[in-house]
Amino acid sequence: MGLKAHQIAVENINIPGKSSNVDATKYLAMKKAMLEILSATRPGLTQKEILQQVKAHLPESVFPQGATSGWWAKTVQLDLEAKGVVKRETCKPLRWHKA
């Protein structure tokens, strides 16, 4: 099955070998925002911190009032983790940083 216009294939670190197609505009906006807030140093940010901080970096035209940003943040985080761009620290609570 091919990609539809304006879609991008994403992976999920928790389900190796499976990909899904999502809206490219929202994915790319969230990816840019997430890479802006994550540092390359440990321990990184918790899921809650990512969700809070990423909203300030999202274009209002793509995520009006932060709508659906939580779902997109998790989707992009799992994809970037599967691709080795983001690393998960196994502390409690879980934290992520750039690989």
N, CA, C and O of each residue as an XYZ file, in Angstrom:
396
protein
N       0.842     -1.177      0.000
C       0.000      0.000      0.000
C       0.887      1.240      0.000
O       1.762      1.359      0.858
N       0.692      2.147     -0.917
C       1.509      3.350     -1.026
C       1.011      4.458     -0.121
O      -0.112      4.423      0.383
N       1.866      5.433      0.070
C       1.501      6.589      0.886
C       0.559      7.494      0.116
O       0.715      7.683     -1.090
N      -0.416      8.050      0.810
C      -1.284      9.065      0.219
C      -0.526     10.379      0.242
O       0.457     10.523      0.969
N      -0.977     11.330     -0.546
C      -0.341     12.648     -0.563
C      -0.354     13.220      0.849
O      -1.340     13.092      1.574
N       0.745     13.846      1.225
C       0.876     14.509      2.522
C       0.825     13.547      3.696
O       0.366     13.909      4.779
N       1.292     12.327      3.490
C       1.378     11.381      4.594
C       2.818     10.899      4.728
O       3.606     10.965      3.785
N       3.134     10.417      5.912
C       4.471      9.930      6.202
C       4.331      8.626      6.989
O       3.431      8.487      7.817
N       5.220      7.683      6.727
C       5.198      6.411      7.443
C       5.936      6.566      8.765
O       7.045      7.098      8.803
N       5.322      6.104      9.843
C       5.947      6.143     11.163
C       6.049      4.730     11.724
O       5.231      3.860     11.425
N       7.072      4.526     12.541
C       7.284      3.247     13.204
C       6.935      3.381     14.682
O       6.729      4.481     15.195
N       6.875      2.227     15.354
C       6.618      2.209     16.786
C       7.629      1.263     17.413
O       7.644      0.073     17.100
N       8.472      1.781     18.294
C       9.510      0.959     18.927
C       8.928     -0.261     19.628
O       9.609     -1.277     19.766
N       7.674     -0.172     20.074
C       7.033     -1.271     20.792
C       6.468     -2.347     19.870
O       6.117     -3.432     20.335
N       6.373     -2.064     18.565
C       5.860     -3.024     17.586
C       6.805     -3.043     16.387
O       6.480     -2.490     15.336
N       7.982     -3.678     16.534
C       8.977     -3.688     15.452
C       8.413     -4.260     14.148
O       7.645     -5.222     14.148
N       8.822     -3.632     13.036
C       8.413     -4.105     11.720
C       7.073     -3.608     11.237
O       6.703     -3.862     10.091
N       6.334     -2.909     12.073
C       5.030     -2.387     11.674
C       5.124     -0.873     11.525
O       5.743     -0.195     12.347
N       4.516     -0.359     10.487
C       4.470      1.092     10.313
C       3.045      1.521      9.995
O       2.225      0.727      9.534
N       2.774      2.779     10.250
C       1.473      3.375      9.968
C       1.696      4.674      9.221
O       2.754      5.291      9.341
N       0.711      5.087      8.456
C       0.789      6.350      7.732
C       0.009      7.414      8.491
O      -1.132      7.194      8.897
N       0.647      8.581      8.677
C       0.010      9.689      9.386
C       0.197     10.979      8.592
O       0.978     11.035      7.643
N      -0.524     11.994      8.992
C      -0.452     13.304      8.345
C       0.961     13.878      8.458
O       1.485     14.050      9.558
N       1.563     14.168      7.320
C       2.957     14.638      7.288
C       3.115     16.020      7.909
O       4.113     16.272      8.584
N       2.175     16.910      7.703
C       2.288     18.270      8.229
C       2.334     18.256      9.754
O       3.183     18.910     10.359
N       1.421     17.509     10.372
C       1.390     17.435     11.833
C       2.612     16.698     12.362
O       3.200     17.106     13.364
N       2.994     15.616     11.695
C       4.167     14.857     12.126
C       5.412     15.739     12.107
O       6.144     15.796     13.095
N       5.656     16.421     11.004
C       6.868     17.227     10.866
C       6.894     18.400     11.845
O       7.951     18.752     12.367
N       5.724     19.008     12.094
C       5.655     20.108     13.070
C       5.981     19.596     14.469
O       6.712     20.248     15.214
N       5.441     18.434     14.826
C       5.695     17.871     16.148
C       7.143     17.405     16.268
O       7.765     17.592     17.313
N       7.682     16.806     15.218
C       9.075     16.358     15.245
C      10.012     17.539     15.481
O      10.924     17.460     16.304
N       9.785     18.625     14.761
C      10.616     19.826     14.912
C      10.526     20.345     16.344
O      11.546     20.665     16.955
N       9.317     20.429     16.877
C       9.114     20.924     18.244
C       9.781     20.005     19.261
O      10.421     20.476     20.202
N       9.634     18.701     19.076
C      10.209     17.766     20.030
C      11.737     17.824     20.028
O      12.366     17.778     21.085
N      12.318     17.923     18.859
C      13.777     17.994     18.780
C      14.313     19.312     19.339
O      15.469     19.383     19.756
N      13.484     20.349     19.350
C      13.875     21.625     19.945
C      13.916     21.539     21.473
O      14.770     22.165     22.101
N      13.013     20.780     22.070
C      12.945     20.749     23.536
C      13.816     19.664     24.170
O      14.234     19.802     25.320
N      14.092     18.591     23.433
C      14.899     17.510     24.001
C      16.381     17.845     23.933
O      16.869     18.354     22.924
N      17.084     17.555     25.011
C      18.525     17.764     25.019
C      19.217     16.456     24.661
O      18.588     15.399     24.616
N      20.503     16.540     24.411
C      21.280     15.340     24.109
C      21.878     14.749     25.375
O      22.572     13.734     25.320
N      21.615     15.373     26.505
C      22.195     14.902     27.761
C      21.148     14.194     28.611
O      19.951     14.463     28.518
N      21.634     13.294     29.432
C      20.762     12.578     30.366
C      20.448     13.467     31.544
O      21.264     14.345     31.824
N      19.381     13.335     32.245
C      18.453     12.235     32.096
C      17.373     12.488     31.060
O      16.677     11.546     30.683
N      17.199     13.704     30.585
C      16.152     14.002     29.605
C      14.862     14.433     30.264
O      14.838     14.800     31.439
N      13.786     14.385     29.492
C      12.479     14.850     29.962
C      11.523     13.686     30.163
O      11.601     12.679     29.459
N      10.620     13.829     31.128
C       9.561     12.843     31.335
C       8.477     13.067     30.277
O       8.474     14.091     29.592
N       7.566     12.112     30.148
C       6.462     12.254     29.204
C       5.648     13.506     29.533
O       5.264     14.254     28.634
N       5.388     13.731     30.810
C       4.618     14.903     31.225
C       5.333     16.191     30.821
O       4.704     17.121     30.318
N       6.650     16.245     31.043
C       7.425     17.438     30.684
C       7.423     17.658     29.172
O       7.321     18.792     28.705
N       7.533     16.578     28.418
C       7.489     16.693     26.948
C       6.151     17.288     26.530
O       6.107     18.233     25.741
N       5.067     16.740     27.055
C       3.724     17.214     26.683
C       3.523     18.682     27.045
O       2.877     19.421     26.302
N       4.068     19.108     28.175
C       3.934     20.504     28.591
C       4.784     21.432     27.732
O       4.307     22.478     27.291
N       6.035     21.059     27.491
C       6.976     21.949     26.818
C       6.789     22.024     25.309
O       7.064     23.060     24.703
N       6.332     20.959     24.708
C       6.248     20.921     23.256
C       5.206     21.904     22.713
O       5.368     22.428     21.611
N       4.151     22.155     23.467
C       3.056     23.015     22.990
C       3.522     24.413     22.592
O       3.008     24.989     21.633
N       4.488     24.960     23.322
C       4.984     26.316     23.034
C       5.734     26.387     21.707
O       5.968     27.479     21.191
N       6.110     25.251     21.156
C       6.893     25.218     19.919
C       6.068     24.776     18.703
O       6.605     24.626     17.605
N       4.772     24.571     18.906
C       3.914     24.105     17.809
C       3.235     25.272     17.105
O       2.788     26.216     17.757
N       3.153     25.213     15.770
C       2.435     26.272     15.049
C       0.934     26.207     15.348
O       0.315     25.146     15.266
N       0.381     27.327     15.686
C      -1.056     27.425     15.992
C      -1.906     26.983     14.800
O      -2.991     26.432     14.984
N      -1.423     27.217     13.597
C      -2.188     26.849     12.396
C      -2.309     25.330     12.232
O      -3.246     24.850     11.595
N      -1.372     24.579     12.798
C      -1.384     23.123     12.673
C      -2.017     22.475     13.914
O      -2.726     21.475     13.803
N      -1.758     23.049     15.087
C      -2.295     22.542     16.353
C      -3.011     23.667     17.083
O      -2.477     24.191     18.062
N      -4.220     24.061     16.634
C      -4.922     25.166     17.292
C      -5.158     24.871     18.782
O      -5.764     23.861     19.140
N      -4.674     25.761     19.623
C      -4.778     25.648     21.079
C      -4.209     24.313     21.582
O      -4.644     23.797     22.611
N      -3.245     23.767     20.857
C      -2.603     22.517     21.267
C      -3.436     21.276     21.036
O      -3.105     20.202     21.538
N      -4.522     21.411     20.278
C      -5.429     20.281     20.040
C      -4.683     19.064     19.496
O      -3.883     19.184     18.569
N      -4.944     17.922     20.063
C      -4.388     16.608     19.706
C      -2.872     16.515     19.864
O      -2.263     15.551     19.402
N      -2.262     17.499     20.506
C      -0.795     17.488     20.609
C      -0.283     16.322     21.448
O       0.824     15.841     21.207
N      -1.047     15.859     22.415
C      -0.621     14.733     23.240
C      -0.455     13.462     22.422
O       0.549     12.760     22.547
N      -1.439     13.171     21.591
C      -1.370     11.981     20.735
C      -0.199     12.092     19.767
O       0.543     11.130     19.573
N      -0.033     13.251     19.168
C       1.051     13.440     18.203
C       2.418     13.381     18.871
O       3.364     12.853     18.286
N       2.541     13.912     20.081
C       3.823     13.857     20.795
C       4.222     12.405     21.045
O       5.383     12.044     20.854
N       3.280     11.574     21.466
C       3.585     10.169     21.734
C       3.909      9.432     20.439
O       4.844      8.633     20.404
N       3.158      9.686     19.386
C       3.400      9.038     18.097
C       4.791      9.371     17.572
O       5.521      8.484     17.130
N       5.154     10.641     17.621
C       6.466     11.073     17.122
C       7.573     10.535     18.028
O       8.614     10.104     17.531
N       7.369     10.551     19.333
C       8.378     10.017     20.254
C       8.639      8.543     19.970
O       9.798      8.131     19.917
N       7.600      7.738     19.787
C       7.777      6.311     19.495
C       8.483      6.096     18.160
O       9.314      5.196     18.037
N       8.159      6.914     17.162
C       8.795      6.810     15.853
C      10.272      7.190     15.933
O      11.128      6.473     15.414
N      10.567      8.308     16.576
C      11.961      8.748     16.687
C      12.784      7.765     17.520
O      13.975      7.571     17.276
N      12.140      7.161     18.488
C      12.825      6.149     19.294
C      13.128      4.911     18.434
O      14.221      4.350     18.516
N      12.170      4.493     17.621
C      12.364      3.335     16.734
C      13.480      3.594     15.729
O      14.191      2.671     15.330
N      13.629      4.844     15.324
C      14.640      5.208     14.328
C      15.992      5.564     14.956
O      16.944      5.878     14.240
N      16.078      5.516     16.279
C      17.337      5.781     16.954
C      17.682      7.242     17.122
O      18.825      7.568     17.439
N      16.725      8.132     16.918
C      16.949      9.571     17.050
C      16.784     10.001     18.505
O      17.447     10.928     18.969
N      15.891      9.314     19.215
C      15.587      9.596     20.608
C      15.861      8.337     21.415
O      15.603      7.225     20.952
N      16.381      8.513     22.615
C      16.702      7.377     23.479
C      15.879      7.449     24.757
O      15.681      8.520     25.331
N      15.402      6.284     25.190
C      14.626      6.165     26.420
C      15.547      5.736     27.560
O      16.298      4.769     27.431
N      15.483      6.457     28.670
C      16.191      6.059     29.880
C      15.218      5.233     30.719
O      14.045      5.589     30.832
N      15.682      4.158     31.295
C      14.788      3.249     32.015
C      14.633      3.580     33.494
O      14.346      2.697     34.302
N      14.818      4.835     33.849
C      14.606      5.267     35.229
C      13.103      5.445     35.473
O      12.298      5.337     34.547
N      12.742      5.713     36.708
C      11.344      5.992     37.041
C      11.249      7.445     37.476
O      11.973      7.833     38.392
N      10.408      8.266     36.879
C       9.635      7.948     35.680
C      10.539      7.870     34.449
O      11.672      8.351     34.457
N      10.011      7.257     33.402
C      10.767      7.159     32.150
C      11.117      8.548     31.642
O      10.359      9.499     31.834
N      12.279      8.659     30.989
C      12.729      9.935     30.428
C      13.301      9.694     29.046
O      13.777      8.600     28.743
N      13.252     10.734     28.198
C      13.769     10.655     26.839
C      14.727     11.807     26.576
O      14.569     12.901     27.119
N      15.717     11.549     25.741
C      16.656     12.584     25.294
C      17.103     12.214     23.883
O      16.879     11.095     23.422
N      17.729     13.159     23.210
C      18.262     12.870     21.871
C      19.342     11.814     21.983
O      20.110     11.802     22.945
N      19.401     10.932     21.006
C      20.416      9.874     21.005
C      21.764     10.447     20.609
O      22.752      9.715     20.548
